[in-house]
Amino acid sequence: MIFTFPIQVSYQDFLNYYQGSIDKIEVRDISGKILWIHARHFRPFLTTSGIKGYFRLELDDKGQFVSLTPL
């Protein structure tokens, strides 16, 4: 399964993950489906500006994480 979605999270908001108050980020894919993605998958893409852009999420047949790729 492949999902494409935009995301815009400030650096300050992502700090909630490091502080332990959140563990998942809610996004809406381009077809309108709401997805909850574990925040740890976004860590490689965090900059001082936060996380912004379009991403592609790939899940296996069982719905398990395969990859997250910026577009």
C-alpha positions, 0 to 999 in steps of 0.5 A: 500500500502506498500513500502520498501526503503533505506535512507541515510540522514546526520544529517546536511542535516536533519537540513534543515527540522528544519530550515523550508527550506524543508518539504518532503524527496524524496526516491526511493522504491526498485521497483524504484518508487519515493516517497515524505514523510513528514520529520516529519515522520522521526524525531523519527529515527534521530540520531547524525549520521542522518537517515540511513537504510531500512524503510517500509512505509504503506499507506491506500487505499487513499494514506494517511500515516499509518506507517513508520517502520525501518527494 
